[in-house]
Amino acid sequence: FPSHDTPTKDVDWDVTEEDFERHLQTLQTGGYTPISMDQMVSHLRTGAPLPEKPVLLTFDDNYVGQYKYASPLLQKYNYPAVWSVHTKFVGTGGKKPKATWDNLREMQKSGLITIASHTVNHINFRELDDAKIAKELKESKAVLEKELGITIEYFTYPEGDYTERSKQLVQDAGYKAALTMSLDPRQERTANESEDLLGIMRYGQSRFNDVIDPSYRDWET
């Protein structure tokens, strides 16, 4: 989605409101079932059953354009999603304005949105030492819990980048699972093909037509 509050794209890979609704309609007509983060983690951890053709929808960086255009469509189709927030920038303006705390409270109260921490400052973990990573993890979690009045159980790595050590720090900070990503399509894979709960891989939206396909292979998420 565009980062600003107008429907025009910032960059070529942005998704317009019309694009996104077509994606949701494709999921609906194709028999896919969007699931919550809780459902996915429960399945990966215990083997709990999932509905037919499960898909987890995720949104990173809390752009106001996502709130303005994606959130109403999620409610229209009654589809759950994960919303990853870096706390320092909530409600800020500029070229990439972010949704406000009131916007986040509204989405969270809808029952469809799972809020995940995306750190405080959105700095790649490979640029930080252990102490700074731990601070980013703990402070963002505490701020989200204070502002939203909920327990934050999930984390999303900035730029999808992590090390084995940073995975341990995520666990130490009290998170149950963490989402990652890759800009290299050769590295993208389904959640159930991920190494563990602290490095759950995703596909980027630009791969939608490759992944969501009438010849659906038995993918979990």
The 8 nearest C-alpha neighbors of each residue, nearest first, counted from 0:
[[1, 14, 13, 65, 15, 64, 2, 8],
 [2, 0, 8, 9, 13, 64, 3, 7],
 [1, 3, 62, 64, 95, 63, 0, 96],
 [4, 2, 64, 1, 5, 95, 96, 63],
 [3, 5, 64, 63, 6, 67, 2, 1],
 [4, 6, 7, 3, 64, 1, 8, 2],
 [5, 7, 15, 8, 4, 1, 16, 64],
 [8, 6, 5, 9, 1, 15, 3, 4],
 [7, 9, 1, 10, 13, 6, 11, 15],
 [10, 8, 1, 13, 7, 2, 11, 3],
 [11, 9, 8, 12, 13, 1, 14, 7],
 [12, 10, 13, 8, 9, 14, 1, 205],
 [11, 13, 10, 14, 205, 8, 204, 0],
 [14, 12, 0, 1, 11, 10, 8, 15],
 [15, 13, 0, 18, 19, 12, 16, 1],
 [16, 14, 18, 17, 0, 19, 6, 13],
 [15, 17, 19, 18, 68, 20, 14, 69],
 [16, 18, 20, 15, 19, 21, 14, 22],
 [19, 17, 15, 21, 16, 20, 14, 22],
 [18, 20, 22, 16, 21, 17, 15, 14],
 [19, 21, 23, 17, 22, 18, 24, 16],
 [20, 22, 24, 18, 19, 23, 25, 17],
 [23, 21, 19, 25, 20, 24, 26, 18],
 [22, 24, 20, 26, 25, 21, 27, 19],
 [23, 25, 27, 21, 26, 22, 28, 20],
 [26, 24, 22, 28, 23, 27, 29, 21],
 [27, 25, 31, 23, 29, 24, 28, 30],
 [26, 28, 24, 25, 29, 30, 31, 23],
 [27, 29, 25, 30, 26, 24, 31, 23],
 [30, 28, 26, 27, 31, 25, 213, 212],
 [29, 31, 28, 27, 26, 32, 52, 51],
 [32, 30, 52, 26, 29, 53, 27, 33],
 [31, 33, 53, 52, 54, 34, 51, 50],
 [34, 32, 54, 55, 53, 78, 79, 31],
 [35, 33, 55, 54, 79, 53, 32, 38],
 [36, 34, 38, 37, 79, 80, 55, 39],
 [35, 37, 39, 38, 40, 81, 34, 55],
 [38, 36, 40, 35, 39, 41, 34, 42],
 [39, 37, 41, 35, 36, 40, 42, 34],
 [38, 40, 42, 36, 41, 37, 43, 35],
 [41, 39, 43, 37, 42, 38, 44, 36],
 [40, 42, 44, 38, 39, 43, 45, 37],
 [43, 41, 47, 46, 39, 40, 45, 44],
 [42, 44, 40, 41, 46, 45, 39, 191],
 [43, 45, 41, 42, 40, 46, 196, 47],
 [46, 44, 47, 42, 41, 43, 40, 48],
 [45, 47, 42, 43, 44, 48, 41, 49],
 [46, 48, 42, 45, 41, 49, 43, 44],
 [49, 47, 46, 42, 50, 38, 41, 45],
 [48, 50, 51, 47, 53, 42, 38, 39],
 [51, 49, 53, 52, 32, 48, 34, 31],
 [50, 52, 53, 32, 31, 49, 30, 219],
 [51, 53, 31, 32, 50, 54, 219, 30],
 [54, 52, 32, 220, 33, 51, 219, 31],
 [53, 55, 220, 33, 34, 32, 56, 52],
 [54, 56, 34, 33, 220, 35, 57, 80],
 [57, 55, 80, 81, 54, 33, 58, 79],
 [58, 56, 81, 80, 82, 55, 59, 83],
 [59, 57, 82, 81, 83, 60, 56, 61],
 [58, 60, 83, 61, 82, 57, 84, 117],
 [59, 61, 84, 62, 83, 85, 58, 117],
 [62, 60, 84, 97, 98, 59, 83, 63],
 [63, 61, 97, 2, 64, 65, 60, 98],
 [62, 64, 98, 97, 66, 65, 96, 3],
 [65, 63, 4, 67, 2, 3, 62, 66],
 [64, 66, 69, 62, 63, 68, 67, 0],
 [65, 67, 63, 70, 64, 68, 69, 98],
 [66, 68, 64, 65, 63, 69, 70, 4],
 [67, 69, 65, 66, 16, 70, 64, 71],
 [70, 68, 65, 72, 71, 66, 73, 67],
 [69, 71, 66, 73, 72, 68, 67, 74],
 [72, 70, 74, 73, 69, 75, 68, 67],
 [73, 71, 75, 74, 69, 70, 76, 20],
 [74, 72, 78, 70, 76, 71, 75, 77],
 [73, 75, 77, 71, 72, 76, 70, 78],
 [76, 74, 72, 73, 77, 71, 78, 70],
 [75, 77, 73, 78, 74, 72, 23, 27],
 [78, 76, 74, 75, 73, 79, 111, 72],
 [77, 79, 73, 76, 33, 74, 111, 80],
 [80, 78, 111, 35, 112, 34, 33, 77],
 [79, 81, 56, 112, 57, 35, 113, 111],
 [80, 82, 57, 113, 112, 114, 58, 56],
 [81, 83, 114, 58, 115, 113, 59, 57],
 [84, 82, 115, 59, 117, 116, 60, 114],
 [85, 83, 117, 116, 60, 61, 86, 115],
 [86, 84, 117, 119, 118, 87, 121, 88],
 [85, 87, 119, 88, 89, 139, 84, 118],
 [88, 86, 119, 120, 85, 89, 139, 118],
 [87, 89, 91, 86, 90, 85, 97, 120],
 [90, 88, 99, 86, 97, 91, 87, 98],
 [89, 91, 99, 97, 98, 88, 92, 100],
 [92, 90, 88, 96, 97, 89, 93, 99],
 [93, 91, 96, 95, 97, 90, 94, 88],
 [92, 94, 95, 96, 91, 3, 97, 2],
 [93, 95, 96, 92, 3, 2, 9, 91],
 [94, 96, 2, 93, 3, 92, 97, 62],
 [97, 95, 92, 91, 93, 3, 63, 62],
 [96, 98, 62, 63, 90, 91, 89, 61],
 [97, 99, 63, 90, 62, 61, 102, 89],
 [100, 98, 90, 102, 101, 89, 103, 97],
 [99, 101, 103, 102, 104, 89, 90, 98],
 [100, 102, 104, 99, 103, 105, 98, 106],
 [103, 101, 99, 105, 100, 104, 98, 106],
 [102, 104, 100, 106, 105, 101, 107, 99],
 [105, 103, 101, 107, 106, 102, 147, 108],
 [106, 104, 102, 108, 103, 107, 101, 109],
 [107, 105, 103, 109, 108, 104, 112, 102],
 [106, 108, 104, 112, 109, 105, 110, 103],
 [107, 109, 110, 105, 106, 104, 111, 112],
 [110, 108, 106, 107, 111, 105, 112, 74],
 [109, 111, 108, 112, 107, 106, 79, 113],
 [110, 112, 79, 109, 80, 78, 113, 107],
 [113, 111, 80, 107, 81, 79, 110, 106],
 [112, 114, 81, 82, 80, 115, 107, 111],
 [113, 115, 82, 83, 81, 112, 116, 151],
 [116, 114, 83, 153, 154, 82, 84, 151],
 [115, 117, 154, 84, 118, 83, 140, 139],
 [116, 118, 85, 84, 155, 83, 154, 156],
 [119, 117, 85, 135, 139, 116, 136, 121],
 [118, 120, 86, 85, 87, 139, 135, 121],
 [119, 121, 122, 87, 118, 85, 86, 135],
 [122, 120, 157, 118, 119, 85, 123, 117],
 [123, 121, 120, 124, 157, 126, 127, 118],
 [122, 124, 157, 125, 126, 158, 160, 121],
 [125, 123, 126, 127, 161, 122, 132, 160],
 [124, 126, 123, 127, 161, 160, 162, 128],
 [125, 127, 124, 123, 128, 122, 132, 131],
 [128, 126, 124, 125, 131, 132, 129, 123],
 [127, 129, 131, 130, 132, 126, 125, 124],
 [130, 128, 132, 131, 133, 127, 165, 168],
 [129, 131, 133, 132, 128, 134, 127, 135],
 [132, 130, 134, 133, 128, 129, 127, 135],
 [131, 133, 129, 135, 134, 130, 127, 136],
 [132, 134, 136, 130, 131, 135, 137, 129],
 [133, 135, 131, 137, 132, 136, 138, 130],
 [136, 134, 118, 132, 119, 133, 138, 137],
 [137, 135, 133, 134, 118, 139, 138, 132],
 [136, 138, 140, 134, 139, 135, 172, 133],
 [139, 137, 141, 140, 135, 134, 136, 142],
 [140, 138, 119, 142, 118, 141, 137, 136],
 [139, 141, 137, 143, 138, 142, 116, 151],
 [140, 142, 138, 144, 139, 143, 145, 137],
 [143, 141, 145, 139, 144, 140, 146, 138],
 [144, 142, 146, 140, 145, 141, 147, 139],
 [143, 145, 149, 141, 148, 147, 142, 146],
 [144, 146, 142, 148, 143, 147, 141, 149],
 [147, 145, 143, 144, 148, 142, 100, 104],
 [148, 146, 144, 149, 145, 143, 104, 103],
 [147, 149, 144, 145, 146, 150, 143, 104],
 [150, 148, 144, 147, 151, 145, 143, 146],
 [149, 151, 144, 152, 148, 143, 140, 147],
 [152, 150, 153, 140, 144, 115, 149, 114],
 [151, 153, 174, 175, 150, 154, 115, 173],
 [152, 154, 115, 176, 174, 177, 175, 151],
 [153, 155, 177, 116, 115, 117, 178, 176],
 [154, 156, 178, 117, 177, 179, 116, 83],
 [155, 157, 159, 179, 160, 158, 117, 178],
 [158, 156, 159, 123, 121, 122, 160, 117],
 [159, 157, 160, 156, 123, 180, 179, 181],
 [158, 160, 179, 180, 156, 157, 181, 161],
 [161, 159, 158, 156, 157, 123, 124, 179],
 [162, 160, 165, 124, 159, 166, 125, 156],
 [163, 161, 165, 164, 166, 160, 125, 124],
 [162, 164, 166, 165, 167, 161, 168, 197],
 [165, 163, 167, 162, 166, 168, 161, 129],
 [164, 166, 168, 162, 167, 163, 161, 169],
 [167, 165, 169, 163, 164, 168, 197, 162],
 [166, 168, 170, 164, 165, 169, 171, 163],
 [167, 169, 171, 165, 170, 166, 172, 133],
 [170, 168, 166, 172, 167, 171, 174, 165],
 [169, 171, 167, 174, 168, 172, 173, 166],
 [170, 172, 168, 173, 169, 167, 174, 133],
 [173, 171, 169, 170, 137, 174, 168, 136],
 [172, 174, 171, 170, 175, 169, 152, 137],
 [173, 175, 152, 170, 153, 176, 172, 169],
 [176, 174, 152, 153, 173, 170, 177, 196],
 [175, 177, 197, 196, 153, 174, 154, 178],
 [178, 176, 154, 197, 155, 153, 198, 199],
 [179, 177, 155, 199, 198, 200, 154, 156],
 [178, 180, 159, 200, 199, 156, 198, 155],
 [181, 179, 159, 201, 200, 182, 202, 178],
 [182, 180, 183, 187, 159, 186, 184, 179],
 [181, 183, 184, 180, 186, 203, 187, 159],
 [182, 184, 181, 185, 186, 187, 180, 203],
 [185, 183, 187, 186, 182, 181, 202, 206],
 [184, 186, 183, 187, 188, 181, 182, 202],
 [187, 185, 184, 183, 181, 188, 182, 180],
 [188, 186, 184, 202, 185, 181, 201, 200],
 [189, 187, 200, 201, 192, 186, 202, 190],
 [188, 190, 192, 191, 220, 201, 200, 218],
 [189, 191, 200, 193, 192, 199, 220, 201],
 [190, 192, 193, 189, 219, 43, 220, 218],
 [191, 193, 190, 189, 188, 194, 200, 199],
 [194, 192, 190, 199, 191, 195, 200, 198],
 [193, 195, 198, 192, 196, 199, 197, 191],
 [194, 196, 197, 193, 198, 199, 43, 176],
 [197, 195, 176, 198, 199, 177, 194, 40],
 [198, 196, 177, 176, 195, 166, 199, 178],
 [197, 199, 196, 177, 195, 179, 178, 200],
 [200, 198, 178, 193, 190, 179, 196, 177],
 [199, 201, 179, 190, 180, 193, 188, 198],
 [202, 200, 180, 189, 187, 188, 190, 203],
 [201, 203, 187, 206, 204, 188, 180, 200],
 [202, 204, 205, 206, 201, 207, 180, 182],
 [203, 205, 207, 206, 202, 14, 12, 208],
 [204, 206, 203, 207, 12, 208, 202, 209],
 [207, 205, 209, 204, 208, 203, 210, 202],
 [208, 206, 204, 210, 209, 205, 211, 203],
 [207, 209, 211, 210, 206, 212, 205, 204],
 [210, 208, 206, 207, 211, 212, 205, 202],
 [209, 211, 207, 208, 212, 206, 215, 202],
 [212, 210, 208, 207, 209, 215, 213, 26],
 [211, 213, 214, 215, 210, 208, 209, 29],
 [214, 212, 215, 29, 211, 216, 210, 30],
 [213, 215, 212, 216, 211, 210, 217, 29],
 [216, 214, 213, 212, 217, 211, 218, 210],
 [215, 217, 218, 214, 212, 210, 213, 52],
 [216, 218, 215, 219, 52, 220, 214, 51],
 [219, 217, 216, 220, 189, 52, 215, 191],
 [218, 220, 53, 191, 217, 52, 190, 189],
 [219, 54, 53, 190, 189, 55, 218, 191]]
